[in-house]
Amino acid sequence: MTSDPMDALDEERRRIGALREQARLNAERTSALPAETHSADMTATPRRRPNLVFVMSDDHAAHAISAYGGRLNRTPNLDRIATEGVLMGSVYCTNSLCTPSRASILTGTYSHVNGSPSIYSEFDYRVPTFVEALQATGYATAIFGKWHLGESEASRPRGFDSWQVFPDQGDYVDPEMVTAAGPVDVPGYATDIVTDLSLEWLRSLDGDRPFCLMVHHKAPHRPWIPHPRHGHLYADGNLPEPATLFDDHSTMSRAVRDVRMSIADDLTRDDIKEDVPPELLGPENTRARTSWTYQRYLRDYLQTVQAVDDGVGALLDHLDEAGLAEDTLVVYTSDQGFFLGDHGWFDKRLMFEESLQMPMLLRWPAEIPAGTRREEIITNVDFAATFLDACGLEPSQVLPTSQGRSFRPLLRGEQVEDWPTSMYYRYWEHDDPVHHAPAHYGVRTDRYKYIHYYGDGLGSPGSSDRRFEPEHELYDLAADAEEVTNVAGDPAYADILAELRAELARLQACYGDRPYAGPDTPRPDWSTGVHAFGDGPHERTDGAAHLT
């Protein structure tokens, strides 16, 4: 074990560089093979390598998709993917922020490896992506819409034959977009523009070449500006309120009680599009103000979702009409979850379920049984390996830096006895200037969730220099699905608490993420793009101990 942290960083940089070169060489060798030999499953009947259409929205909570049983809205086109494919019920992000999640999806790595811990960081291409591997093995590749992985030359999209993306968050109406040739102003509504660009690219393709298309919507990100065609939806002010809308957070840690994500007081006039009536102001009117603001916030949020659903319908129709549906893996997800008034909040960042869970719907008629549902724990770090596997590549060869595991067997309906039963989460953007969420990490199993708020930014981009006292939360999801009762101090849960702390330590060791050990904890050099502190290759071990 290297004693000097900088020596460890240098060693890790060399290792990542060597793995990247190995991935390039492996991809070149794979691309030279006949198409039927690319498949990781050599017993399967040879067929054309499948296409991949990956649709990702921004901040779309699973409980705002009717296929997930939500009471809020109807999403017929998203539901169609579930009806004709599979709904994944336990998919989780490993860092609930836009930039970190997108970097994890592309690379199959945690934030401390890919160098994107916060929205103030940029993606570093010294860590390879699954798209680069697909492009190197013959896939046509494109991305349209939200990028949000940096605006410098070094962080622009790579591995894509065609791309047109929003700078930063992008605008809903008449947005500027960035291309390889420079910025362009595009008239229209952002969600429709992304859909139209994607369809135009699909229609331009040579039918014999497999393709990977990334359709990345801005919606339903703040400030939730709907298209006028959806202005009539949910406008009666009778949207159902979540059971925890008026949660007083009394059992949560102090640091969490101080976050600035309140429906009542932290949404702006730009968010809700009108002034709060004077009679609703003041602490004595908090409850009435919360209800009033919630209706306006959620109305606009759900209206922006509807345009995304329209776009998904147009893509599905094109694939069907062009005869591409059978051999195209269609994926719909969001970069993380979102609070829709749950616990009285909007936004994400925290490890509570509404923020942690990602929706994920997949359709691939050639392989995925229609109308199925899986509940195994999946994370966004697993996406890259799965997509490569589905496209006939061996992830360990073409993306050796990946820390994820392919869940393709689950999609086929198989039972995988050693599938992990826990997941690891880490939020780095400590005490950011807007929401003030504390740095924390934790573990979720099928029944329990343990969160350690260590409260130190460790120099990560966007974090403050303030340090908070360490705090802990434990939730029994079977007895308390709404996560309102922290039982970390309950003697009846002492054994469970110890078990989860041990599992957390095991996962940190597995992924090479150094736990917090006080202010002198070695800090990743976030400016370099190679940030891991592990003692060796970051390999995900299979078959985590089952925690009931």
C-alpha positions as CSV (number, residue, x, y, z in Angstrom):
1,M,0.0,0.0,0.0
2,T,1.4,3.4,-1.0
3,S,1.7,5.7,2.1
4,D,1.9,9.0,0.3
5,P,-1.5,10.0,-1.3
6,M,0.2,11.8,-4.2
7,D,2.2,8.6,-5.0
8,A,-1.1,6.8,-4.9
9,L,-2.6,9.3,-7.3
10,D,0.3,9.0,-9.7
11,E,0.0,5.2,-9.6
12,E,-3.7,5.4,-10.2
13,R,-3.2,7.8,-13.2
14,R,-0.8,5.3,-14.8
15,R,-3.2,2.4,-14.2
16,I,-6.2,4.3,-15.7
17,G,-4.0,5.3,-18.7
18,A,-2.9,1.7,-19.2
19,L,-6.5,0.4,-19.0
20,R,-7.7,3.0,-21.5
21,E,-5.0,2.0,-24.0
22,Q,-6.0,-1.7,-23.4
23,A,-9.6,-0.8,-24.0
24,R,-8.7,0.9,-27.3
25,L,-6.7,-2.1,-28.5
26,N,-9.4,-4.6,-27.4
27,A,-12.0,-2.5,-29.2
28,E,-9.9,-2.5,-32.4
29,R,-9.5,-6.3,-32.2
30,T,-13.2,-6.8,-31.6
31,S,-14.2,-4.6,-34.6
32,A,-12.0,-6.7,-36.9
33,L,-14.0,-9.9,-36.0
34,P,-17.1,-11.0,-38.0
35,A,-20.2,-9.5,-36.5
36,E,-21.6,-12.9,-35.3
37,T,-18.5,-13.4,-33.1
38,H,-18.9,-10.2,-31.1
39,S,-21.6,-11.7,-28.9
40,A,-20.6,-12.4,-25.3
41,D,-22.9,-15.3,-25.4
42,M,-21.3,-17.5,-28.1
43,T,-24.1,-20.1,-27.8
44,A,-26.7,-17.6,-29.0
45,T,-28.0,-17.7,-32.6
46,P,-25.9,-15.2,-34.6
47,R,-27.9,-12.1,-35.6
48,R,-27.3,-8.5,-36.4
49,R,-25.9,-6.5,-33.5
50,P,-28.7,-4.6,-31.9
51,N,-29.2,-0.9,-31.9
52,L,-29.4,1.2,-28.7
53,V,-31.7,4.1,-28.2
54,F,-31.0,5.6,-24.8
55,V,-33.6,8.3,-23.8
56,M,-32.7,10.1,-20.6
57,S,-34.7,13.0,-19.0
58,D,-33.5,15.3,-16.3
59,D,-35.0,15.1,-12.7
60,H,-37.8,12.8,-13.7
61,A,-39.1,11.0,-10.6
62,A,-40.3,7.5,-11.0
63,H,-43.6,8.4,-9.2
64,A,-44.3,10.8,-12.1
65,I,-44.7,7.9,-14.5
66,S,-48.0,6.1,-14.4
67,A,-46.3,2.7,-15.1
68,Y,-44.8,3.0,-11.6
69,G,-48.2,3.3,-10.1
70,G,-48.0,7.1,-9.6
71,R,-51.3,8.9,-9.0
72,L,-50.1,12.2,-10.4
73,N,-50.1,11.9,-14.2
74,R,-50.6,9.6,-17.2
75,T,-47.6,8.7,-19.4
76,P,-49.0,6.4,-22.1
77,N,-45.8,6.2,-24.3
78,L,-43.5,5.5,-21.4
79,D,-46.0,3.0,-20.1
80,R,-45.8,1.4,-23.6
81,I,-42.1,0.6,-23.1
82,A,-43.0,-1.2,-19.8
83,T,-46.0,-3.0,-21.5
84,E,-43.8,-4.2,-24.3
85,G,-40.7,-4.8,-22.2
86,V,-39.5,-4.6,-18.6
87,L,-39.9,-2.2,-15.8
88,M,-37.0,-2.1,-13.3
89,G,-38.3,-1.3,-9.9
90,S,-35.1,-0.9,-7.9
91,V,-32.7,1.2,-9.9
92,Y,-30.6,3.7,-7.9
93,C,-28.1,6.5,-8.7
94,T,-24.8,6.5,-6.9
95,N,-24.6,10.3,-6.6
96,S,-27.9,12.2,-7.0
97,L,-26.8,15.1,-9.2
98,C,-26.9,15.6,-13.0
99,T,-23.2,15.8,-13.8
100,P,-22.1,12.9,-11.6
101,S,-24.9,10.6,-12.7
102,R,-24.2,11.3,-16.4
103,A,-20.5,10.6,-15.9
104,S,-21.2,7.4,-14.1
105,I,-23.6,6.2,-16.8
106,L,-21.0,6.9,-19.6
107,T,-18.1,5.3,-17.8
108,G,-19.5,2.7,-15.4
109,T,-17.6,4.2,-12.6
110,Y,-18.1,6.1,-9.3
111,S,-17.5,9.8,-9.0
112,H,-14.1,9.4,-7.3
113,V,-12.9,7.5,-10.4
114,N,-14.4,9.6,-13.2
115,G,-13.7,12.9,-11.6
116,S,-17.2,14.4,-11.7
117,P,-18.4,14.7,-8.1
118,S,-20.6,17.7,-8.5
119,I,-22.4,20.0,-11.0
120,Y,-19.3,22.3,-10.7
121,S,-17.0,19.7,-12.2
122,E,-16.2,18.7,-15.7
123,F,-15.9,15.2,-17.2
124,D,-12.4,14.0,-17.9
125,Y,-12.0,11.7,-20.9
126,R,-9.0,9.9,-19.5
127,V,-11.7,7.5,-18.2
128,P,-13.1,5.7,-21.3
129,T,-16.9,5.5,-22.1
130,F,-19.1,2.8,-23.4
131,V,-20.0,5.0,-26.4
132,E,-16.3,5.2,-27.4
133,A,-16.2,1.4,-27.3
134,L,-19.3,1.1,-29.5
135,Q,-18.0,3.6,-32.0
136,A,-14.7,1.8,-32.2
137,T,-16.5,-1.4,-33.0
138,G,-18.6,-0.1,-35.9
139,Y,-21.6,1.6,-34.3
140,A,-22.9,4.9,-35.6
141,T,-23.2,7.2,-32.6
142,A,-25.0,10.4,-31.8
143,I,-26.2,12.5,-28.9
144,F,-28.8,15.3,-28.9
145,G,-29.9,17.4,-26.0
146,K,-28.5,17.9,-22.5
147,W,-24.8,17.2,-21.9
148,H,-24.0,19.0,-18.7
149,L,-20.5,17.5,-18.4
150,G,-18.7,20.7,-19.0
151,E,-18.3,23.4,-21.6
152,S,-14.5,23.5,-22.1
153,E,-12.9,22.0,-25.2
154,A,-11.6,19.0,-23.1
155,S,-15.1,18.1,-21.9
156,R,-17.0,18.2,-25.1
157,P,-18.8,15.1,-26.3
158,R,-16.4,12.5,-27.7
159,G,-17.1,9.1,-29.3
160,F,-20.0,10.6,-31.2
161,D,-20.3,10.8,-35.0
162,S,-22.9,13.5,-34.6
163,W,-23.8,15.7,-31.6
164,Q,-25.8,18.9,-30.8
165,V,-26.1,19.7,-27.1
166,F,-27.3,22.5,-24.8
167,P,-24.7,24.6,-23.1
168,D,-24.9,24.1,-19.3
169,Q,-28.6,23.6,-18.4
170,G,-30.0,24.9,-21.7
171,D,-33.2,26.9,-22.3
172,Y,-36.7,25.6,-22.8
173,V,-37.6,28.1,-25.6
174,D,-35.5,28.9,-28.7
175,P,-32.4,27.5,-27.1
176,E,-28.8,27.9,-28.1
177,M,-27.1,24.7,-28.8
178,V,-23.5,23.7,-29.3
179,T,-22.2,21.7,-32.2
180,A,-18.7,20.6,-33.4
181,A,-18.8,23.6,-35.7
182,G,-19.9,26.1,-33.1
183,P,-23.0,27.5,-31.4
184,V,-26.4,27.7,-33.2
185,D,-29.7,29.2,-32.2
186,V,-32.6,26.8,-32.7
187,P,-36.2,28.0,-32.7
188,G,-38.8,26.0,-31.0
189,Y,-39.4,24.1,-27.7
190,A,-36.4,22.2,-26.3
191,T,-38.1,18.8,-25.8
192,D,-39.5,18.8,-29.3
193,I,-36.1,20.0,-30.8
194,V,-34.3,17.1,-29.2
195,T,-36.9,14.6,-30.5
196,D,-36.8,16.1,-34.0
197,L,-33.0,16.1,-34.2
198,S,-32.9,12.5,-33.1
199,L,-35.5,11.4,-35.7
200,E,-33.7,13.3,-38.4
201,W,-30.5,11.5,-37.6
202,L,-32.2,8.1,-37.5
203,R,-33.7,8.7,-40.9
204,S,-30.2,9.6,-42.3
205,L,-28.6,6.3,-41.4
206,D,-27.4,3.5,-43.6
207,G,-29.7,0.6,-42.7
208,D,-26.8,-1.9,-42.4
209,R,-24.9,-0.2,-39.6
210,P,-25.9,-0.6,-36.0
211,F,-26.4,2.6,-34.1
212,C,-26.3,4.1,-30.6
213,L,-28.5,7.2,-30.2
214,M,-28.5,9.2,-26.9
215,V,-31.7,11.3,-26.6
216,H,-31.1,13.6,-23.6
217,H,-34.0,15.9,-22.7
218,K,-33.6,19.0,-20.5
219,A,-37.2,18.4,-19.1
220,P,-38.4,18.2,-16.5
221,H,-35.6,20.3,-15.0
222,R,-36.2,23.5,-13.2
223,P,-37.7,26.1,-14.1
224,W,-40.4,23.9,-15.6
225,I,-41.6,25.9,-18.6
226,P,-44.3,23.8,-20.4
227,H,-45.2,23.8,-24.0
228,P,-48.5,25.7,-24.5
229,R,-50.1,22.5,-25.9
230,H,-50.0,21.1,-22.4
231,G,-51.2,24.2,-20.6
232,H,-54.6,22.7,-19.8
233,L,-53.3,19.7,-18.0
234,Y,-53.4,19.5,-14.2
235,A,-54.6,23.1,-14.0
236,D,-57.5,22.7,-11.6
237,G,-55.3,22.8,-8.5
238,N,-56.4,19.4,-7.3
239,L,-53.2,17.4,-7.6
240,P,-52.9,14.9,-4.8
241,E,-50.5,15.9,-2.0
242,P,-47.9,13.4,-0.8
243,A,-48.3,12.0,2.7
244,T,-45.1,13.7,3.8
245,L,-45.7,17.1,2.4
246,F,-45.8,18.6,5.9
247,D,-43.0,16.4,7.4
248,D,-41.4,18.3,10.2
249,H,-38.1,16.4,9.8
250,S,-37.9,16.0,13.6
251,T,-36.1,12.7,13.6
252,M,-33.6,13.6,10.8
253,S,-30.1,14.8,11.3
254,R,-29.6,18.5,12.0
255,A,-27.7,19.0,8.7
256,V,-30.6,17.6,6.7
257,R,-33.1,19.9,8.5
258,D,-31.1,22.8,7.3
259,V,-31.2,22.1,3.5
260,R,-32.8,24.8,1.3
261,M,-35.2,22.8,-0.8
262,S,-38.5,23.8,0.9
263,I,-41.7,23.8,-1.2
264,A,-43.0,26.6,1.0
265,D,-40.0,29.0,1.0
266,D,-37.2,28.0,-1.4
267,L,-39.0,28.0,-4.8
268,T,-38.6,31.3,-6.6
269,R,-41.1,33.5,-8.6
270,D,-39.4,32.1,-11.8
271,D,-40.3,28.6,-10.6
272,I,-43.9,29.2,-9.7
273,K,-44.6,32.0,-12.3
274,E,-46.5,34.3,-9.9
275,D,-46.2,36.1,-6.6
276,V,-47.2,34.3,-3.4
277,P,-50.4,36.1,-2.2
278,P,-49.7,38.4,0.8
279,E,-52.2,36.5,3.0
280,L,-50.0,33.3,2.7
281,L,-46.8,34.9,3.9
282,G,-45.3,34.5,7.3
283,P,-44.5,31.5,9.5
284,E,-48.1,31.2,10.7
285,N,-49.2,30.5,7.1
286,T,-46.6,27.9,6.2
287,R,-49.0,25.0,5.8
288,A,-51.4,27.0,3.5
289,R,-48.4,28.4,1.5
290,T,-46.9,25.0,1.1
291,S,-50.2,23.7,-0.5
292,W,-50.6,26.7,-2.7
293,T,-47.0,26.6,-4.0
294,Y,-47.0,22.8,-4.4
295,Q,-49.9,22.9,-6.8
296,R,-48.2,25.4,-9.1
297,Y,-44.8,23.7,-8.9
298,L,-46.2,20.3,-9.7
299,R,-48.6,21.4,-12.4
300,D,-45.7,22.9,-14.5
301,Y,-43.4,19.9,-13.7
302,L,-45.9,17.4,-14.9
303,Q,-46.7,19.5,-18.0
304,T,-43.0,19.4,-19.0
305,V,-43.1,15.6,-18.5
306,Q,-45.9,15.3,-21.0
307,A,-43.7,16.7,-23.8
308,V,-41.1,14.1,-23.0
309,D,-43.8,11.4,-23.2
310,D,-44.8,12.7,-26.6
311,G,-41.2,12.5,-27.9
312,V,-40.8,9.0,-26.7
313,G,-44.0,8.1,-28.6
314,A,-42.6,9.6,-31.8
315,L,-39.4,7.6,-31.4
316,L,-41.2,4.3,-30.8
317,D,-43.5,4.9,-33.7
318,H,-40.5,5.5,-36.0
319,L,-38.7,2.4,-34.9
320,D,-41.9,0.3,-35.5
321,E,-42.6,1.9,-38.9
322,A,-38.9,1.5,-40.0
323,G,-38.9,-2.2,-39.1
324,L,-36.2,-1.6,-36.4
325,A,-38.1,-2.4,-33.3
326,E,-37.2,-6.1,-33.0
327,D,-33.5,-5.5,-32.8
328,T,-33.4,-2.2,-31.0
329,L,-32.9,-1.9,-27.2
330,V,-34.9,1.1,-26.2
331,V,-34.1,2.5,-22.7
332,Y,-35.8,5.2,-20.8
333,T,-34.4,6.6,-17.6
334,S,-33.7,9.8,-15.7
335,D,-30.3,11.0,-14.4
336,Q,-31.7,10.7,-10.8
337,G,-35.0,10.9,-8.9
338,F,-36.6,14.1,-7.6
339,F,-38.7,15.3,-4.6
340,L,-42.2,16.1,-5.7
341,G,-43.2,17.7,-2.4
342,D,-42.1,14.6,-0.6
343,H,-40.8,15.6,2.9
344,G,-41.9,19.1,1.9
345,W,-39.0,19.3,-0.6
346,F,-38.2,19.8,-4.3
347,D,-34.8,18.9,-5.9
348,K,-32.7,15.8,-5.1
349,R,-29.1,15.2,-3.6
350,L,-30.2,13.3,-0.5
351,M,-30.4,9.6,-0.1
352,F,-34.1,9.5,0.5
353,E,-36.0,7.2,-1.8
354,E,-37.7,9.8,-4.1
355,S,-34.2,11.3,-4.9
356,L,-32.3,8.0,-5.0
357,Q,-34.5,6.0,-7.3
358,M,-34.2,6.2,-11.0
359,P,-37.0,5.1,-13.3
360,M,-35.8,2.6,-15.9
361,L,-38.0,1.0,-18.7
362,L,-36.5,-1.2,-21.4
363,R,-37.9,-2.7,-24.6
364,W,-36.0,-5.2,-26.8
365,P,-38.5,-7.6,-28.4
366,A,-35.7,-9.9,-29.6
367,E,-34.7,-10.7,-26.0
368,I,-36.8,-9.0,-23.3
369,P,-40.1,-10.7,-22.4
370,A,-43.0,-8.2,-22.6
371,G,-44.8,-7.0,-19.5
372,T,-42.2,-8.1,-17.0
373,R,-40.8,-6.4,-13.8
374,R,-37.6,-6.9,-12.0
375,E,-36.8,-5.8,-8.4
376,E,-33.1,-6.6,-8.1
377,I,-30.9,-3.7,-7.0
378,I,-29.3,-2.0,-10.0
379,T,-27.2,1.2,-10.1
380,N,-26.3,3.7,-12.8
381,V,-22.8,2.4,-12.6
382,D,-24.1,-0.9,-14.1
383,F,-25.6,0.7,-17.2
384,A,-22.4,0.8,-19.3
385,A,-21.5,-2.9,-18.8
386,T,-25.1,-3.8,-19.7
387,F,-25.3,-1.8,-22.9
388,L,-21.9,-3.2,-24.1
389,D,-23.0,-6.7,-23.2
390,A,-26.3,-6.2,-25.1
391,C,-24.4,-4.9,-28.1
392,G,-22.3,-8.1,-28.3
393,L,-19.1,-6.8,-26.5
394,E,-17.3,-8.2,-23.5
395,P,-17.4,-5.2,-21.0
396,S,-14.2,-6.3,-19.2
397,Q,-12.3,-6.2,-22.4
398,V,-13.5,-3.0,-24.1
399,L,-14.2,-1.0,-20.8
400,P,-11.8,-2.5,-18.2
401,T,-12.1,0.6,-16.0
402,S,-15.8,-0.2,-15.4
403,Q,-16.9,-0.9,-11.8
404,G,-20.4,-2.1,-12.9
405,R,-21.9,-5.5,-13.8
406,S,-24.2,-6.3,-16.7
407,F,-27.8,-7.0,-15.7
408,R,-28.6,-8.4,-19.2
409,P,-29.4,-11.8,-17.7
410,L,-32.1,-10.1,-15.5
411,L,-33.6,-8.5,-18.6
412,R,-33.9,-12.0,-20.2
413,G,-35.9,-13.1,-17.1
414,E,-33.1,-15.2,-15.6
415,Q,-32.4,-15.7,-11.9
416,V,-28.9,-14.7,-10.9
417,E,-28.2,-16.3,-7.5
418,D,-25.2,-14.1,-6.7
419,W,-26.7,-10.8,-7.7
420,P,-25.7,-8.0,-5.1
421,T,-28.3,-7.2,-2.5
422,S,-26.9,-3.8,-1.5
423,M,-25.8,-0.6,-3.2
424,Y,-23.3,2.2,-2.3
425,Y,-24.1,5.9,-2.5
426,R,-21.9,9.0,-2.0
427,Y,-22.8,12.7,-2.3
428,W,-19.8,14.9,-2.5
429,E,-21.1,18.5,-3.1
430,H,-21.1,19.5,0.5
431,D,-23.0,22.6,1.6
432,D,-23.3,24.0,-1.9
433,P,-24.2,27.7,-2.2
434,V,-27.8,27.1,-3.2
435,H,-29.2,24.0,-1.4
436,H,-26.7,23.4,1.4
437,A,-27.0,19.6,1.4
438,P,-24.4,17.9,3.6
439,A,-21.7,15.5,2.3
440,H,-22.8,11.9,3.1
441,Y,-22.5,8.3,2.1
442,G,-24.6,5.3,2.8
443,V,-25.8,1.8,1.9
444,R,-29.3,0.6,0.8
445,T,-30.4,-3.0,1.0
446,D,-33.8,-4.4,0.2
447,R,-35.1,-3.5,3.6
448,Y,-32.8,-1.0,5.3
449,K,-31.0,2.3,4.5
450,Y,-28.1,3.6,6.5
451,I,-26.7,7.1,5.9
452,H,-23.6,8.7,7.4
453,Y,-23.5,12.5,7.2
454,Y,-19.8,13.1,7.6
455,G,-20.2,16.8,6.6
456,D,-16.9,17.8,4.9
457,G,-16.5,18.8,1.3
458,L,-12.9,17.6,1.1
459,G,-12.2,20.2,-1.5
460,S,-14.8,18.9,-4.0
461,P,-15.9,21.5,-6.6
462,G,-18.9,23.6,-5.3
463,S,-18.4,22.5,-1.7
464,S,-18.0,25.0,1.1
465,D,-15.2,24.9,3.7
466,R,-17.6,24.5,6.6
467,R,-17.5,21.3,8.5
468,F,-20.5,19.7,10.2
469,E,-20.6,17.3,13.1
470,P,-21.0,13.7,11.9
471,E,-24.6,12.4,12.1
472,H,-26.3,9.1,11.3
473,E,-29.7,7.9,10.1
474,L,-31.2,4.5,9.8
475,Y,-34.5,3.7,8.2
476,D,-36.5,0.4,8.2
477,L,-38.1,0.6,4.8
478,A,-40.5,-2.3,5.6
479,A,-41.9,-0.6,8.7
480,D,-41.4,3.0,7.5
481,A,-41.6,3.2,3.7
482,E,-42.0,7.0,3.9
483,E,-38.7,7.4,5.8
484,V,-40.0,9.6,8.5
485,T,-38.6,7.8,11.6
486,N,-34.8,7.6,12.0
487,V,-34.1,4.6,14.2
488,A,-30.3,4.9,14.3
489,G,-30.5,5.5,18.1
490,D,-33.0,2.8,18.8
491,P,-31.4,-0.1,20.8
492,A,-33.7,-2.6,19.0
493,Y,-31.8,-1.8,15.8
494,A,-28.3,-2.0,17.2
495,D,-27.4,-5.2,15.5
496,I,-28.8,-4.0,12.1
497,L,-26.9,-0.8,12.5
498,A,-23.7,-2.7,13.0
499,E,-24.4,-5.0,10.1
500,L,-25.0,-2.0,7.8
501,R,-21.9,-0.2,8.9
502,A,-19.9,-3.3,8.1
503,E,-21.6,-3.6,4.7
504,L,-20.8,0.1,4.0
505,A,-17.1,-0.5,4.8
506,R,-17.1,-3.6,2.5
507,L,-18.6,-1.6,-0.4
508,Q,-16.2,1.2,0.0
509,A,-13.3,-1.2,-0.1
510,C,-14.8,-2.9,-3.1
511,Y,-15.1,0.3,-5.1
512,G,-11.8,1.8,-3.8
513,D,-13.5,4.8,-2.2
514,R,-11.7,6.0,1.0
515,P,-14.1,6.6,3.9
516,Y,-14.0,9.9,5.8
517,A,-11.5,9.9,8.7
518,G,-11.6,13.5,9.7
519,P,-10.3,16.7,8.2
520,D,-7.0,15.1,7.4
521,T,-8.6,12.5,5.1
522,P,-6.5,12.6,1.8
523,R,-8.4,14.6,-0.7
524,P,-8.9,13.6,-4.3
525,D,-7.2,16.0,-6.7
526,W,-10.3,16.8,-8.6
527,S,-8.5,18.8,-11.2
528,T,-6.7,15.8,-12.7
529,G,-9.6,13.6,-13.8
530,V,-8.0,10.5,-12.1
531,H,-9.2,10.4,-8.5
532,A,-9.4,7.0,-7.0
533,F,-7.5,6.1,-3.8
534,G,-7.9,2.4,-3.9
535,D,-5.0,0.0,-3.5
536,G,-5.7,-1.9,-6.7
537,P,-8.2,-2.3,-9.6
538,H,-11.7,-1.3,-8.7
539,E,-13.6,-4.5,-9.2
540,R,-17.1,-5.0,-8.1
541,T,-17.5,-8.2,-6.1
542,D,-20.6,-10.2,-6.7
543,G,-22.9,-11.7,-4.2
544,A,-23.1,-9.1,-1.4
545,A,-24.3,-10.6,1.8
546,H,-28.1,-10.6,2.0
547,L,-29.3,-8.2,4.6
548,T,-33.0,-8.7,5.5
